[in-house]
Amino acid sequence: MRLKLKKEDLNKGLQAVQKVAQNKSNNISSENGLLIKALHGIIEFQANDYDMGIKITVPGIIEEGGEAFIANPYLMELTRRLPSDEIEIIKEDADTQLMIKGGKLKFECLTMNPDDFNEVEIVENGYASFTTTSVIMKDLIDNTSYACATDVARPIFMGTYLDVQGDQMTMVATDTHRLALKTATLDEPVDNPLQAVIPSRLLSEISRQLPTDIPETVEITAVRNYLAVQFGNVYIRTRLIEGEFPNYRRVIPSDFKCVVTVDRAEFTGAVERASIVAKDAQYNVINFIVADDQIKLMSQHPDYGTVEDYVPCHLEGQGLDISFNGKFILDILKHCHDSEVILKSKENSPMLVQDKEDTSCVFVVTPMRTK
């Protein structure tokens, strides 16, 4: 194998596959590492573990075709620092060494048998498929996946639920204490509905790869127990979490006695200040008292004192005295984008939070019981 690549293209290929290539959650060497494949005029980088497979094609000149299977933790760091923009990759068929040359630097690393690599197969047909854009997909992932659970005892909540029906695509995540939901409209309705629970760790990796500077078409295909995601020169396969996701619509409250409109920046600042004392105490509890067009925030630490702060608001309905985990409220506010947010609740009930203008995003947080 003899290849010539631009440094930028080489690094793009390596960056796309590096996280999967260096996944240490399993100890099988043939599942770690990456495959460089140069056949039929195409240069591919591939990585595959039990959960995710990634394949990316990059431009370059193939002087001699071939393939190389490498598991080297220093490869990415070295290629990023190569002193030349023109890179050569050379591996003789009978040789176990791969050579990377850039400028005066020469890096030789051991390779493994490419037959031991589990290649990423591209599947054309599944039971359901749809098309969206990279910007919409990234927006859905980033506005929901943060609310996934980290408790391995309940794996179904460690993923984000993708629900596609008609021309509506919805993503939902919950750890049972909070819920984040985001919807988007598809250009064309789907023929078959699609429901899948995608592990949040894998969604984060997909989000990292999605281009947002120039929107690209994203094709998503569901096949048995995995999802295939394709955009530009990147193809990703991700396993799904098996099991039934609970009916999220039943969790979203619809009966409110108190509706508050508040400036997002002012409210965020007050919650951040109250959290300084609260975050060291157990559960980061902040008490919110809504009355007379203002929100009073109170937090205390048994050893370090009490914080009291006020934010003006517009109140409709009854006043409210309720406590929440300050971190959960801040997480929600970070994912709101309008200048004003609306808070809807009633005594001892979950609170619904959303932007004043944009109703495509809905956040729910459950209150905390305080003595």
NORZIHU-V753781 format. One line per field, one symbol per residue. phi: phi as a letter, one per 20 degrees, with the letter a starting at -180 (. if undefined). burial: b if it has 9 or more other ideal C-beta (glycine too) atoms within 8 Angstrom, else e. Layout:
BEGIN
phi = ???
burial = ???
END
This chain:
BEGIN
phi = .bcccfgfffffffffdffffdfdfcdeffedncddccblmcdddcbbcfebccccdcfrdeebfqbbdcccfegfffffdffcedddccbfgeeedddddbmeeccdcfddfffeeefeeededcebbbcbdfffffffffecffeffdeffcgfeecdedcdbldddccccbdmdbbcccdbdefcfefcfccbddgfffffffgfeffcfcgdfddccecldbcdccblddccdcfdeepdffffffeffcdcdcccdbffffffgffffffgeffeefmlecedddallbdedcbbcgddocdcbccfbdddnefbcbccfgffffgfffdecffcdddcabglcgddcbffeeefdccccefdecf
burial = bbbbbbbebbbbbbebbbebbebeebeeebbbbbbbbbeeeebbbbbbbebbbbbbebebebeeebbbbbbeeebbebbeebebeebbbbbeeeeebbbbbbeebebebebbebeebeebeebeebebbbbbbbbbbbbbbbbbbbbbbeeeebbbbbbbbbbbeeebbbbbbbbeebbbbbbbebeeebeeebebbbbbebbbbbbebbbeeeebebbbbbbeebbbbbbeebbbbbbbbeeebeebeebbbeebbbbbbbbbebbbebbbbbbebbbebeebbbbbbbeeebbbbbbbbeeeeebebbbebebeeebbebbbbbbbbbbbbebbebebbbbbbbeebbbbbbbbebeebbbbbebbeee
END
